[in-house]
Amino acid sequence: MARVLASVLVFLAVFASWAEAGHEIPYYPSFYPQEITVTAAEPGAALRLFARNAIHAYVGPLAAPKGAAELAWIESFRAFVVLTFNPASRAFAEPRERCAAAMRLAPALATAKPEYVVYPYPVTPWHEDYVHHADLVEAAKGRAATAGAIPRLRMSRGVSGLAAGPAWRPADGEWDATLEEVPLEQLLREAATRLNGWIGPPWLKQGWFHAHALSARALSDPSARSAVEETFARRVRGDYTSATERLNLERRLVSLVTRGCERIPLGYALRREAVNDSYSEGVENVGFDTQAGLGSGVFFRTVKLKDFPWNGWLRVATATRPAAAWNPVAGFTDEAGALVWSVLGDAAVLPEPYGVGWLPNRVRTAEISGPVEVPRDALILEPSTGTPRPAAPGTVAQQRVTYRVALSKFHDQTKMTVADIVYPYVFARRWSEKDRGIDRATALLREWLAAVRVVKLDTEVRDFGDLQVFLETPVIEVYLRHAADLADAPAIAPPWSPVPWQLLVLMEEAVTRGLAAFSEDEARRRGLAWLDLVRDRKLVDALGPIAESLERRAYVPEALRGLVTVEQAQQRWAALRRFRRQNGHWLVTSGPYRLQKWSADATVLAVFRDLSYPNVVGSFDRWALPRRAWIGAIDRRGDRLELQVDAQTLTKFERSYKIVREPMRLAPTGEKTHDTVVARWTAVGAGDEVVATGRAQDVEGDRLIVDLRGKLPPGTYRVLLALTLNGNSLNPEVKVISYRVTE
């Protein structure tokens, strides 16, 4: 009770100026915990910490002990189990021999390691696009294993201890193949974009993208590799005219990279993470990601302590200590660091945790249109310098994405402006040729971005009766050279930065003067320190005189002239220096939490409850406790498929809840409902070609209607059907039915 009282008193003291005496505040910026402590612990130690109620969650794989009644478990996709053949092996020079050996080995693998799921296809039920590959998955599972040579296997550490059997023998000097676990995080280390406030690419969680990252480099045949890269380029460049053509590109890409079995998945492994579920000391309202698990931004944006209606001290342990440098440009690249950065630095948009698409976080998409002519007052950035210039007359962009950007205060109490939004685009152009890490992370943005235009500055008013909150909201147009899917477009080049422009400039000065390098690769290449704004005390001290000099000069980079006045620059530099004196580090952000304390063993993040912060307690609650839906029955009525829907219902009682599966009562089309059920369908014809695809939400007579009238030419098809409930496509049940259209 003492801790509860202390929490309430602190909260009321902070917001006393915005509340009348005796009334609760109607607007709570940021998220539930008032403080988050992140520590490192081995799995064995984590279980002891749970037993003492010393932690609320463990981010990382954990085995369930006997009698762990007060722990709740979260499952997510962790790793592929992959067989990679040695190109020099004569016994397995032919695709037929490689594929047969893989088919024989997979069942033996599952017998030896029950935690592995046998699965001979790279698009799994933990990928949103699984519903479009389900027929190919079943075909891969149904291939009969044939006799052949027995491979000599090398084992990676993740699969060591596997006993030899009739399907394989251990390598003794010479080897035919390597069996290994490939963690998803490792697979995406080079393919993913994580720079400042950008996360991507937009297809970051898609199975076809993972298949390419997993197997494309293993292809030895030049013609096969050329076909793969051509198909991949068409997909990521948006070189298709319809969703049907896009799906065929994705299915063809997966077929091409797996056809020769040079590097082939045999199965996958799941990550099981634990949270404290006890009545008093536990947590509730837990959101997670299908692939990142608890190590994702949505976890911190939903979780709350059971003993607190708001606030409280959340304690989280990770399997590893932070090892990467702490800088927002090319740091926070390890699992522990990424977890800390997900709280400190807001992303522009967040990956949908249980499906495809992107959640608006600090930017919202107002409109997507195109092709359009780029206005003359839009800014085009020079390729190598980033210098902005007006667009030339007649410049055409294939797509225009209009955003509304939610500004707020930085931790140094300065207000965000349009300059903070524009400068990251300049930075990406300027530094891509100087740092391979930045080049890799910004390649997609630089390829797609045509121009940026600041349209206007709006003010949004949130009225809570006695309390009115005014939020400054710029409207920004981003022009793209290619046209992306509507679900992908918002994440291509969103206008955002969680750090102020002057901090980016200060880091540039450090790198230009040879004090450090932005990325780990560049630091290693040049023999410099990896730029760390917090834990490198020598660098933190060295940046002081540089910032002082920039303040005296009221320095504004050339690209921001006209957007920042001399007075504003002086205020920004003074605030940055003052923040460093007060906090001992330079890591100023606009995120919901600020870095308060850190050591080799723990990181403490304190909530930043400023009224200008746009996301409030409960903003992401709908992503907690995902529920599923199933097709209970399918009736065909002419050209229509009528689906009976079963769904999970959630019943809460005090601090516990119960989820059960039962027939779902669907609201008629047009009526408002709390739950949204969507049928996703794909029709596959001869030669495994997708002929049509779509989504259906119409309801008639308590049935979900998939109307195929006029969508398919005469022929015989396989129709793949799956349901999503409130956007949740996690591990769906896919029904495959035969469907014939006559003249």
NORLINWO-V681886 format. One record per run of one state. SS is the DSSP state (@ for helix, = for strand, . for the rest). FROM is the first residue (numbers start at 1). LEN is the number of residues. If there is no record, write none. Layout:
ss;from;len
SS;FROM;LEN
SS;FROM;LEN
This chain:
ss;from;len
.;1;1
@;2;13
.;15;1
@;16;3
.;19;10
=;29;1
.;30;5
=;35;6
.;41;2
@;43;9
.;52;5
=;57;3
.;60;11
=;71;15
.;86;9
@;95;18
.;113;3
=;116;3
.;119;9
@;128;5
.;133;1
@;134;8
.;142;9
=;151;5
.;156;1
@;157;3
.;160;5
=;165;1
.;166;2
=;168;3
.;171;6
=;177;7
@;184;4
.;188;5
=;193;3
.;196;2
=;198;3
.;201;6
@;207;12
.;219;3
@;222;16
.;238;5
@;243;16
.;259;4
=;263;14
.;277;6
=;283;2
.;285;4
=;289;1
.;290;3
=;293;1
.;294;3
@;297;6
.;303;1
=;304;2
.;306;7
=;313;6
.;319;16
@;335;10
.;345;4
=;349;3
.;352;6
=;358;3
.;361;2
=;363;7
.;370;2
=;372;2
.;374;5
=;379;3
.;382;6
=;388;3
.;391;5
=;396;2
.;398;1
=;399;8
.;407;2
=;409;1
.;410;5
=;415;1
.;416;2
@;418;14
.;432;4
@;436;13
=;449;16
.;465;2
=;467;14
.;481;5
@;486;4
.;490;11
@;501;12
.;513;4
=;517;1
.;518;2
@;520;7
.;527;3
=;530;1
.;531;6
@;537;16
.;553;5
@;558;3
=;561;1
.;562;2
=;564;1
.;565;1
@;566;18
.;584;9
=;593;6
.;599;3
=;602;6
.;608;8
=;616;1
.;617;4
@;621;3
.;624;5
=;629;9
.;638;2
=;640;14
.;654;2
=;656;8
.;664;13
=;677;8
.;685;1
@;686;3
.;689;1
=;690;7
.;697;2
=;699;2
.;701;2
=;703;5
.;708;7
=;715;11
.;726;2
=;728;1
.;729;6
=;735;7
.;742;2
